[in-house]
């Protein structure tokens, strides 16, 4: 998305972006109310009432642990590694359901210490040994914490969505057209 935004800015330098970060449920609510035009959502997510472009990207799931955790020496984290371990999970129920499926027979041994929608806040909890965060790999670095991929692996798709049959401003329409073109070129490569 940042690449599309950069290319769009090069074409239309007067257009300014107003970024809003939240979980998919909050983003969809803002789209429904007409408060934002376009959302970038992590699957699983119900997008049946939106027009969308599915990106070719998959986001990797893993666990963020304190560097002094016994789990920090592992290359991969399994459900057994996390059984009976305090966890910090995403707030979205669809994501928590997906994680319960990943835990499989050990789902009843998931110990949820906290949920959250902002990784920075969850990182503060993990750094203070409240629990291990199950999250997407981010390009963020938090001192004292380490990201370890899960096994078996989990990945999530990313979709760009906007309201169906919505009248958009010329800049929003042009941005959606550029995003469609950019993503379709990526898919065909």
C-alpha positions as CSV (number, residue, x, y, z in Angstrom):
1,X,0.0,0.0,0.0
2,X,2.8,2.4,0.8
3,X,4.2,1.9,-2.8
4,X,0.8,2.7,-4.3
5,X,0.5,5.8,-2.0
6,X,4.0,6.9,-3.1
7,X,3.2,6.5,-6.8
8,X,-0.1,8.3,-6.4
9,X,1.5,11.1,-4.5
10,X,4.0,11.5,-7.4
11,X,1.1,11.9,-9.8
12,X,-1.0,14.0,-7.5
13,X,1.2,15.9,-5.0
14,X,-1.6,18.1,-3.7
15,X,-3.5,15.1,-2.3
16,X,-3.0,14.4,1.4
17,X,-3.7,11.2,3.2
18,X,-5.4,10.8,6.5
19,X,-4.3,7.4,8.0
20,X,-6.4,5.7,10.6
21,X,-5.1,2.6,12.3
22,X,-7.4,0.1,13.9
23,X,-8.6,-3.5,13.6
24,X,-10.7,-4.6,10.7
25,X,-14.0,-4.3,12.6
26,X,-13.3,-0.7,13.4
27,X,-12.2,0.1,9.8
28,X,-15.3,-1.5,8.4
29,X,-17.5,0.5,10.7
30,X,-15.8,3.8,9.6
31,X,-16.2,2.8,6.0
32,X,-19.9,2.0,6.6
33,X,-20.4,5.4,8.2
34,X,-18.6,7.2,5.4
35,X,-15.8,8.4,7.7
36,X,-13.1,6.8,5.6
37,X,-13.0,5.8,1.9
38,X,-10.7,2.8,1.8
39,X,-9.5,0.2,4.2
40,X,-6.7,-2.3,4.3
41,X,-7.9,-5.4,6.2
42,X,-6.3,-8.6,7.4
43,X,-8.2,-11.8,6.7
44,X,-10.2,-13.6,7.9
45,X,-12.7,-10.8,7.5
46,X,-16.3,-10.6,6.1
47,X,-16.0,-8.4,3.0
48,X,-19.3,-9.4,1.4
49,X,-20.7,-5.9,1.4
50,X,-17.6,-4.2,0.0
51,X,-15.8,-3.9,-3.3
52,X,-12.3,-5.1,-2.8
53,X,-8.9,-6.1,-4.3
54,X,-7.2,-9.1,-2.7
55,X,-3.5,-8.5,-2.6
56,X,-1.0,-11.2,-3.5
57,X,0.6,-10.8,-0.1
58,X,0.4,-13.2,2.8
59,X,1.2,-12.0,6.3
60,X,3.1,-14.5,8.6
61,X,1.9,-15.2,12.1
62,X,4.2,-15.7,15.0
63,X,4.7,-15.1,18.7
64,X,6.4,-12.2,20.3
65,X,8.2,-13.2,23.5
66,X,10.4,-11.5,26.0
67,X,14.1,-12.1,25.2
68,X,14.5,-13.7,28.6
69,X,11.6,-16.1,28.1
70,X,12.4,-19.9,27.8
71,X,10.6,-19.7,24.4
72,X,13.1,-17.1,23.0
73,X,15.6,-19.8,22.1
74,X,13.1,-21.6,19.8
75,X,13.2,-21.2,16.0
76,X,9.5,-22.1,15.7
77,X,6.6,-22.0,18.3
78,X,4.0,-24.8,18.4
79,X,0.7,-25.0,20.1
80,X,2.2,-27.4,22.7
81,X,4.9,-24.7,23.5
82,X,2.1,-22.2,24.3
83,X,-0.3,-24.6,26.2
84,X,-0.9,-23.2,29.7
85,X,1.2,-20.1,28.8
86,X,-0.4,-16.6,29.3
87,X,-1.2,-15.2,25.9
88,X,-2.0,-11.8,24.5
89,X,-4.3,-12.2,21.6
90,X,-5.9,-9.9,18.9
91,X,-9.3,-8.4,19.9
92,X,-11.0,-9.6,16.8
93,X,-13.1,-12.7,17.4
94,X,-12.5,-14.1,13.9
95,X,-8.8,-14.0,14.5
96,X,-9.2,-15.6,18.0
97,X,-11.3,-18.4,16.4
98,X,-8.6,-19.0,13.8
99,X,-6.0,-19.2,16.6
100,X,-8.2,-21.7,18.5
101,X,-8.3,-23.8,15.3
102,X,-4.5,-23.7,15.1
103,X,-4.2,-24.9,18.7
104,X,-6.4,-27.8,17.8
105,X,-6.8,-30.4,20.6
106,X,-4.9,-28.0,22.9
107,X,-7.4,-25.2,22.5
108,X,-8.8,-25.8,26.0
109,X,-5.3,-25.0,27.3
110,X,-5.1,-21.5,25.8
111,X,-4.7,-19.1,28.7
112,X,-5.7,-15.7,27.6
113,X,-4.1,-13.0,29.8
114,X,-5.2,-10.0,27.6
115,X,-6.4,-8.9,24.2
116,X,-5.6,-5.8,22.3
117,X,-5.7,-4.0,19.0
118,X,-2.5,-2.0,19.1
119,X,0.8,-3.9,19.0
120,X,2.7,-1.2,20.9
121,X,0.5,-1.6,23.9
122,X,0.6,-5.4,23.8
123,X,4.4,-5.2,23.5
124,X,4.5,-3.3,26.8
125,X,2.6,-6.1,28.4
126,X,4.9,-8.8,26.9
127,X,8.0,-6.9,28.0
128,X,6.6,-7.0,31.5
129,X,5.9,-10.7,31.3
130,X,2.1,-10.5,31.2
131,X,2.1,-13.0,28.4
132,X,3.3,-13.9,24.9
133,X,1.7,-12.0,21.9
134,X,0.3,-14.0,19.0
135,X,0.4,-11.6,16.1
136,X,1.4,-10.9,12.5
137,X,5.1,-10.3,11.7
138,X,5.5,-6.6,11.7
139,X,8.3,-4.4,10.4
140,X,8.5,-3.1,14.0
141,X,11.2,-3.7,16.4
142,X,10.6,-3.7,20.2
143,X,13.6,-3.7,22.4
144,X,13.7,-6.8,24.7
145,X,11.2,-8.7,22.6
146,X,11.7,-11.3,19.9
147,X,9.4,-12.5,17.1
148,X,9.3,-16.3,16.4
149,X,7.2,-17.9,13.6
150,X,4.5,-20.4,14.5
151,X,4.5,-24.0,13.4
152,X,2.5,-25.3,11.7
153,X,2.6,-21.9,9.9
154,X,-0.4,-19.6,9.7
155,X,-0.7,-16.8,7.2
156,X,-3.3,-14.2,6.5
157,X,-4.3,-12.5,3.3
158,X,-4.7,-8.7,2.9
159,X,-7.6,-7.0,1.1
160,X,-8.1,-3.4,0.1
161,X,-11.8,-2.6,0.5
162,X,-14.3,0.2,-0.1
163,X,-18.0,0.7,0.0
164,X,-20.0,-0.8,-2.9
165,X,-22.0,1.7,-5.1
166,X,-20.3,4.6,-3.3
167,X,-19.8,8.0,-4.9
168,X,-16.2,8.9,-4.3
169,X,-14.2,12.1,-4.7
170,X,-12.0,12.3,-7.8
171,X,-8.9,11.6,-5.8
172,X,-10.4,8.5,-4.1
173,X,-11.6,7.2,-7.4
174,X,-8.2,7.8,-9.0
175,X,-6.5,6.1,-6.0
176,X,-8.7,3.0,-6.3
177,X,-8.0,2.8,-10.0
178,X,-4.2,3.0,-9.5
179,X,-4.4,0.4,-6.7
180,X,-6.3,-2.0,-8.9
181,X,-3.8,-1.5,-11.7
182,X,-0.8,-1.9,-9.4
183,X,-2.1,-5.0,-7.7
184,X,-3.3,-6.7,-10.9
185,X,0.3,-6.1,-12.3
186,X,1.7,-7.7,-9.2
187,X,-0.6,-10.7,-9.5
188,X,0.3,-11.2,-13.2
189,X,4.1,-11.0,-12.6
